[in-house]
């Protein structure tokens, strides 16, 4: 008998929930390690917190490390046309 045949609807929802949480946990870990605004100590500390406290560390990471690395509108600030003031390539 197949393994999938033994999973009920409630089991499928739990599997989906834990799968999504696992992906979110992996995203937090990779995001922590790739951040350029963290020092090496901060990266090591947050990696330990995320790894050893599992989902509580995940929640803490997203609550306390939600820094904005750029100012609002910062990605267009460098590409503004000095004459028109619009982003380069923009034709109103």
C-alpha positions in Angstrom: 0.0 0.0 0.0 1.3 3.5 -0.8 2.3 5.9 1.9 0.2 8.7 0.3 -2.9 6.5 0.6 -2.5 6.5 4.4 -2.4 10.3 4.7 -5.8 11.8 5.7 -6.9 15.3 5.0 -5.8 16.5 8.4 -2.4 14.9 7.9 -2.1 16.5 4.5 -2.7 20.0 6.0 -0.1 19.3 8.7 2.4 18.2 6.1 1.7 21.3 4.1 2.1 23.5 7.2 5.3 22.0 8.3 6.6 22.1 4.8 5.9 25.8 4.5 7.5 26.4 7.9 10.6 24.4 6.9 10.9 26.6 3.7 10.5 29.8 5.8 13.1 28.5 8.3 15.5 27.8 5.4 14.8 31.3 3.9 15.6 33.0 7.2 18.9 31.1 7.6 20.0 31.9 4.0 18.9 35.5 4.4 20.8 35.8 7.7 24.0 34.5 6.1 23.7 36.7 3.0 23.0 40.0 4.7 25.7 42.6 4.1 24.5 44.9 7.0 25.4 42.3 9.6 28.8 42.0 11.1 30.4 38.5 11.3 29.4 38.3 15.0 25.8 39.1 14.3 25.6 36.5 11.5 27.1 33.8 13.8 24.8 34.8 16.7 21.6 34.8 14.6 22.6 31.6 12.8 23.0 29.9 16.2 19.6 31.3 17.3 17.8 30.2 14.2 19.4 26.7 14.2 19.0 25.8 17.8 15.7 27.4 18.7 13.9 26.3 15.5 10.7 28.2 14.9 11.0 30.5 18.0 14.3 31.7 16.5 12.7 32.1 13.2 10.0 34.4 14.7 12.6 36.3 16.7 14.7 36.8 13.6 11.9 38.3 11.5 10.7 40.5 14.4 14.1 41.9 15.5 16.0 41.9 12.2 13.5 43.6 9.9 15.8 46.5 9.0 15.4 48.4 5.9 18.8 48.4 4.1 17.7 51.1 1.6 15.7 54.2 1.9 12.2 54.3 0.3 12.7 55.0 -3.4 16.4 54.3 -3.1 16.6 52.0 -6.1 15.4 54.8 -8.4 17.5 57.5 -6.7 20.7 56.6 -8.7 18.9 56.2 -12.0 17.1 59.6 -12.2 17.6 61.6 -15.3 19.1 65.0 -14.2 17.1 67.0 -16.8 13.6 65.6 -16.4 13.8 64.2 -12.9 12.2 60.9 -14.0 13.8 57.5 -13.9 16.0 56.8 -17.0 14.1 55.1 -19.7 10.7 56.4 -18.4 8.6 58.2 -21.1 5.5 59.9 -19.6 
